[in-house]
Amino acid sequence: MGNMCVERSTANYRFVVAALDRLAAFDPTLRGRRALARIAARRLLPIDLAPLTYAFEELLGEPKDAARRLLFDWFFYRQLEAASWNGGVSHGRAELLDAERVGAYVAECRRGIVVATIHLGDYLEGLRQLRLACKWTKRVFVVRRAAWSESEQRAFARVASTDVELTVLRIGRGAAAAAVRELRRGNVVIALFDLPDRFGRTVEVELLGRRAHAVRGPAELAVLGEADVMPIFTRYDDRGVLVVEAAPVVAARAVPRESRSVRHREIAQRLWRLAEARIRANPAQWANWVVIGEMLATADRHRDGVGVTSSEG
């Protein structure tokens, strides 16, 4: 079926969540709105959306009825994500776990830091909470696709502030080299790692008990930039609170040139072990089920450049 059908269905469903969002003033939790959204989705969404049905029934082993509910919830969370990208303010709260510890680490770390994250929950709000928790002396960079968009500008305006300089590096000639250079200077680079090979060169990992190929951008940048990797994950809880979690840091270490590819795989697999546990716990909140087929494909086309961009914008 592909992304086009998913996008059409999302457009048809968008007004439902927009209407439900008005209820947030009376019911700030997601529980009530999500239940109402399921009822509406039964009438508005196709019976069979192949990528999502395959993901929930075959990859996760969910019974048909449970998989159908996950499908409805997946569309609900995509609209929350769309609102975030369009500059919307969440009616709920956001909470960075162990914020003091995270802030102290960023302040005291003398090395560069790769902030590695995935399309789970609302990663943009997660980055904003990270910004609020830290006293920044480091510059922050994010590598994005070549095309500029207004939605991207609005989205990353939430992450930046007067005390945090956020620079967008456009993917293409020189972007990866610039990111590595800034990491060696002790700065921060934000990278997404749940993307297939059309977004960059990949590394093989185990995902959901299968072989998968995902961009190796965060791992490769960390090795070349001699930087730490700080995994960040976000998820909504039943109270409507966005929970932001900084997983244990993957510390930098010197790697001989001939051992770099091995180190790429080690870092990437560690990131995916962390990610898989969180995806399994909150499957409807992971946006990138729609590209899981690409990631599970055995062919690796080895594109030029480091895969650190995103599918949005």
N, C-alpha and C positions, 0 to 999 in steps of 0.2 A: 504493500500500500504506500508506504513512504511518508516523508514529512509533510507533503502537500495536503494530504487528507487530514492529518493531525492539525495543521495550521488552519484549514477551513473549519474544522470542528471547534477549534479554540475560538475562532472569530464568532461563530454562532452562539457560543456559550458565554462569551465575554460579558454580555449585558446582564446575565444572571448574577455573576459575582459582583458586578458594579452595583446592582440593586441590593444584594445582600450586605455589601460594605456599609450601606446606610444604617443597617441594624447594629453595626459595631458600637455605636454610642450607647445602645441599650444592653448589648451582650458582647463584651470585649473578648470573650473566649472564642475559639474557633469551633468548638464542639457543636453549638447550635447552628451556625451558618453552614458548616460542612454537611450536617444532616439535611438541611433544606436544599443545599446544592445537589446532593445525591438524588433527591426527588426530581428536581428539574432536569438533571442530566439524563435520567431514564428516558425522557421524551425528546431531548435535543441531540444526544450523541448517537452515532452509528452503533449498531449492535456489535460489530466486530472491527476493532482497530488493531490490525495484525501485529505491529511491533510491540504494543503494550500488552496485548493478550498473550503473546509469546513470552514476554518478559515475566509477567506475573504468574502464568500457569506453568510454563515449562522451566524457566530458570529458577523461580522461587518455589515452585511446587505447590502453589496455592490452589484450593478447590475453585471451581468455576465461579460460584457465587461470590466468594471472597475476592477473587481476581477482578470481578466486575465492579465491586465496591472500590477497590484500589484504583481502577481505571477512572471512576468518577472523581475520586479524591485527587488523582493526578492532575486532572484539568482544573480543579479548584485551586490547587497550589500554584499552577502555572499562571493563573490570573493574579494571585498575590505577587508573584515574581514580576509580572508585567507592570503592575502598579509601582513596584519598587524601581524598575528601570525608567519609568516615566516620572519619577520624582515624587511619588506618593509617600505620605507619611503613615506608618503603621499605627493602627489604633491600639495595638497591644504594646507590651514592653519588650525590651531586649536586655539580655543579661550575659556578660562575659564571665565565665567561671574562672575562679582564681585570678581575678583581674590584677590584684596587687603583685602576684608572682610573675605574671606575664609582663606587666609594666617594668618590673625590676630587671627581668631578663633583657628586654629590648634596650633599656638604659645602660646596662652594664656590658653588653656584648660588644666586643671590639671588632668582630668579624662582620662580614656582610650577612644578610639574612634573606633567604628565599621563603616568602610566605606562600605555601602551597595549599590550594583549596579546590573544591569541586562545586558543581551546580546542585547543591543540596540546601533546602531551606531558602534562606536569603543571604547569599554570601556577601552581597554589597553592604547590607546592614552589619554583617559580621566584621567586615573591614572597618566600617565606621566605629564600631564598638572597640576594636583594637586601637584605632587612632585616639579615641577618647581616653583609653586606659593608660596611654604611654605619654611620657614627656619626650618629644622627638628632637633629637639632634641629627638624626640621619635623614637623608633625602629618600623619597619613595618613588619608585618607577613601576609602571605597568606596561607590558608590551601588548599592543592591540593590533587588529587587522588594519590594512592600509586605508580603507574607506572610513571617513569621518561621518558621524551621525549626531543629530540633536539628542536622541535618546541616550547615546553614550555620554555626551557632555553633561546632561542632567544627572545621569547615574553617578558618574565619578565626582561630580560637584559635591555629592553627599559625603564622599570619602575624604576629600581634601578639606583644608581649613586654612586660616591665616597663619597658623603655626606649623602646618605640615605642607611641604612643597611636594606635590604629586605631578610627575612628568610622564606623559604618554609617549612611548617609543613605538612608532609605526613599524609593523612587521615588514621585513624586506631587507635590502642590502644595508648591512651595518647595525641593525637593531640588536641582534644577539651579541655582537661584539661589544656594543655600548653597555648592554646589561651586565656582561661579565666584568667589564672595566669598573662599573659602579659598585658591583659586589666586592671587588678587590679593594675598593676605597672604603668599604665598611657600610655601604648603603643597603637599601631594601628593594627587592624586586618581587612583585606579585605575579604568581603564575598559576594557571588552572591546569590540572593534569588528567581530567576525565574527558579527553577528546580523542577522536580517531585520527588516522594517518593523513587525512586531507588537511589537517591543521599543523603538520610538522612531522619530523622523523620520530619513529616510535621505538619502543622497547617491549619485549614480550614479558607478560606477567600472568599470574594465575588469578582469574576472576570468576567467582561463582562456580568453582570447580572445573573451569575450562581455560584453555589458552586464549589470551587476548592480547591485542596490540594497542597501546595507548601512547600518547605523546610522552617523550622523555624529557621535555623542557625543564621542569623543576630540577630533576636529577642531574641533567647535563649542566645546567647553569650553576648548580651548587658545586659540582666537581671542578668545572673550569674556573669558577669565581672563588674557590676555596672558602665557601660560605656554609653556614648552618642552614638547615631546613626546618621551618616551623609550620607544621600542618594545622590548618584552621578548618573547623567544621561547624555548620549551623543547622538547627532543626527547630521547628515549632513544637511546643508541648501542648497539652490539652487546655491549658489556661490561656492560650494565645500568645504566650511569651516566646520570643525567639531566643533559644539557648545557643550561645556561642562558646565553643570549646577549643582551646589550644592544646593539641596532643603533645606528648613529649618530643622535644627537639631532636632531630638527627644531627649530631655534631659533625662539623667539618673535620676532615683529616687529609693529610697529604697522600696523593695517589699517583704512582708512576704512570707515565703515558700509556704503557702497554696494559695497564690494569684498569683504565678508565671505563671501558665498556662493562666490565664486571661490576664496578662500583655503581654505574648507572642502574643496572638491573637490581642491585641490592637496595638502593634507595627507592626506586620505583615500586618494587614489591612490598617494601615496608609501608609506603604510602597507601598502596592498594589494600593491604591487610587492614589498615585502620579505616579506610574508606568503605570497604565491603561490610564490615561490622555495622557501620552507621547506616549504610544503604539498606541492609536487611532489616534493621530496626525501624526505619522510616521510609519504606519503598516508594510511597506515593509522593514523597518530597524530593526525589531525585529527578531532575529535569531530563537527564541524558539517556533515559531508557530508549529514546527514539533513535539513538545512534549505536545502540548496543550491538546490532548486527554487523556494523562496520568494524567495531572493536574486536569482535569474535572471529572475524575473517582471518584466514591464515596468511594471506598475501600482505606483504609489507613493502610499500612503494618507495620508502626512503626519500621523502622530499627534502629540499635544501632548507636550512635554517632550523632554529630551535623552536619546538612546539609550545608556545606559551600564550597563544591567543585564545579567543573565545568565540562561540557561535553567535553571540548576541550582537546587536548593533550593526 
